[in-house]
Amino acid sequence: LHAGFGSGRTGEWGTAYVLADGNTPRIQLSLTQIDDSDRGTFPVPRNPPLEHSPTGVLSVLDPQGCLLYEYSGLHKDADGEWIGQSAAVFDLRSHILRRTGTMSADVAGLPIFPGLVRYEEVASGTISHALRFTAPHVRKAYIWPARHAESNIYDAAYPPMGARFRLKSSYPINDFSRPAQVILRALASYGMFLADMGAAWTISGAPDARWNDVQLAELDRVPASAFEMVDEQPLVSDVNLGIARQDVRPGDVAPDEVKPAAPKK
């Protein structure tokens, strides 16, 4: 396991986010992945803290409108105009997922911000949600709540997008620092979703100067074998909704929602 965030400069080691308000400029973005993007104008701060990578990922949270905007490939062209690959809008008052087969700033089509580890949560002692993580080798398939997969691997030995892995309850965490324990307890309670391709077993978080990088590095001691993949199919209420059934009993089953792509001939 690895922490893909730390105390480095904003955007250098982690996935930063910003809050939008009435003064945040809204622009018509020129996008290259139209089919994977939503329509309309989008809030883009004047000096956004873009993720330090070629992907140009940015999460913009609008608390007043209860909307989350996430961009990939965001950068300025030679004329100083903002362009990007894709732009996804998530209504935080709704459980409706993105269109089937549609990615977001994540290959899995999931929102990034809800899966981030944030300093304020760890400082409070509780993370009350699942996290997101990346892996370098992923099967070209996806399961609920993911909406998209991108890979050239069809071997079932590799996990599909959307797979949730949970830290085994038997794994001891008492020897870890308090911040590491907070993260590990969240992974034991809520787990983490495979959301994108990237560094192996790397959980995402927001950069913050207050992080203790030595404490975060303790997570490197946790082996992948300490996790188990959760079978969530019985929890599916509707494949188009990101909300789980609340009436599940042991032994209940639901239709298999794995969507493998047809192998190329």
N, C-alpha and C positions, 0 to 999 in steps of 0.2 A: 504494500500500500504506500502511496505517496501523497503529500499535500502539494497541489499545484498552485499554491499561493503563499504569500509571505509578507515581509515588511519592506520589500523593495519599492521602488518608485511606482506610482499608480500606473497600471497597465503593463508594467514590466514583468511582474510575476504574479499573475492572478487575473481574474476577470472583473473589471471595475463596472460600476453602474452609477447612474446619475439620476437625480430627481428633476422632473420637468415642472414648470409653473407657467403662469401667463406670459412671462417675459421670454420664454424659450422660443427661438425662431422655428417656424414650421415651414418646411420646404417640400418641393416636388422632386423626389430623388430620381435620378436616372439609374435604372437597375438592369442588370444583364440576365438575371434569372426571373423573368416575369411570371412564369407559371408557378413558381414557388413563393411568390410575393403577394402581399395584400395591396389594395389600391388606396389612393388618397395622398394627403400631405402628412409629413412626419416631423416630429420635433427632433431637432439636432442642435445641441449646445454649440456655442461658438468655438470652444476649445475642449472637445470631448476627450475623455481619458480612454483612448482606444487600446484594446488588448495589444500587447507588444508582439505581434506576429503578422504574417502576410494576410491573415483572415480579416483583420479590421473589425473585430466583433465589438458591439456596444449594446448595452441594455439601458433603456431609458424608461423610468417608472413615473407615471403620471398619477399621483395619489388622488387628486381631485376628480379626474375622469375615470379612475379605476381601470386604467389601461396600461399595458406593458408593451413597449416597442423594442424589438430586437433586430439588429442589422448585422449583416456579414459583408466582408469586403469593403467596408466603408473607408473612403479616402477622397482627397481632393484631386481633381484633374489639373491639367496644365493651366486652365483658366481660373482655377480657384473655386470651381463648383464641386459640390459634394456628389459623388457617384458611389455605387455599391453593387454587390451581387444580389442580395435579397433583403426584404424587409417584411417582418411578421408582426402582426398586432394581436395581442391576447387580451380579451375582455376578462378582467379579474372578477366580475360578477357572474360569470358563466362557467359551466363545466365542459362546454363544447370544445372538442379537440380540432386540430387543423384538418383540412381535407385529406382523405386517404391518398397516400402516395406523395404527399407534400412535405418537403423539409422546411426547416426554419433556419436560424443561425446555427442550429444543431442538425446533424445528419438525421437524427431520429425524429425531427419535427417537433420536439418538445421545447418549452420555454427554458431558458438558462437560469434566469434570476431566482426562481423558486428553489433551485437545487444548490445554490451557493452556500458555503460556510461563511458567515459574517462575524466579525469580531464582537459585535454587541451581543449576539446570541451566546457565544462561548463565554463571554464575561458574565452573562446572567446565570450561567450554569446549565442551560437547557437549549437544545436544538429540537424543535418539535415538528420536523419534517424530514422527508427523504433527501438524500444528496444526489449529485450527479457525478459520473466518472467516465473516463475514456479508456479505451483499449486499442492496441495497434492492429489486432487481427479480429475481425468481426464477420459473422456469417451474413450473407446477402438475404436477410429475412428480418422481419420485425414482428413484435408481439405488443399487445395492448400494454400501456397507452401510447407507444410509439406509432408513428404514421409513415415512416420511410426508412429505407435501408440502402446503403451504397457500399458495395464490396465486390470482389471477384472470387470470393470464397463461398462454396456451397456445402462444405463439410459440416455435418451436424455436431461435430466435436467443438465447434466454435459457437459462442453465444450470439443470439440475435439482438438487434437493437431493441431497447425497451426492457431488456431483462433486468430484474431486480435481484441484487445480491445482498444478503443480510449477514452480519457478523454473528457467528455461532454464540449462543448464550453461554457455552462452556469455556469460551476463550477468556483467560484472566486479564484484567485491565488494571488491577490495583497498583501495579508497579509503574504506571504511567503518570505523567504530570497531570494536574487538574484540567488544563485546556485539552490535552490529548484525550483524557477520559470523557470529557463532554462530547467530543466528536465520536469517539468509539461507542458511547452509549446510544447516540443517535443512529449509528450504523447497526447496532444490535436491535434497536426498536423499529426503525423505519427503513433501514437499508439504503441502497444507492442504485440509481437507474443507469444503465449503459446508454449514454446519450450521444456519443460522438466517437470518432476515431482519433487517436492521439497516443500520448505516452501511456505506458502500461499501468493499470490500476491507480490512476491519478484522479483524486477527487478535486473538485473545483471550489474556489473560494474567492472572496473579494480581497484585494491587497489592502493592507492597513499598516501604518508605521508602528502600531502598538503590538503587532504580532511578535512573539518570541520564536524565532526561527529554529532555535535548538529544540524547543518543546515540540514544534510541528514535525521536526525530523524524527521524533520518536515513533511516528506512525510507520516509518520504514521498517520497523521490527515486525510488523504484522504481515504474515504470509498470506497469499491468496487462498491457501488451504484452510484458513480460519473462517472463510465465508461459505455460504450455501446459497444456491439459486432458489428463489421462491416461486412456486407454481401459483400464479395469480389468476389463472383462467376461471376458476370457480367464482372469483370476485367480480367478474365483468357484468355490469348491469346493462350497458349499451356500449358497443365498440366505438361509438362516436362521442362518448362522454368520459371525461377523466374523473369519474367518481365511482367508488367501489360499492358493491352490494353490501348491505348491513345485516342481511338475514341468512348469511351463509352458515351451513352446518357441515360437520365433518362428513366427507364422502360425496358432497355435492360436486357436480361437474358442469362445465360449460363448453360450448363448441370451441374447437381448437382455432385460435385466431392468429396462428402463425401464417405470415404471408410470404412464402418463399418466391423468389423470382425464378422464372424459367431459365434453365441453363442455356447459354449460348451454343448454337449448333456450329 
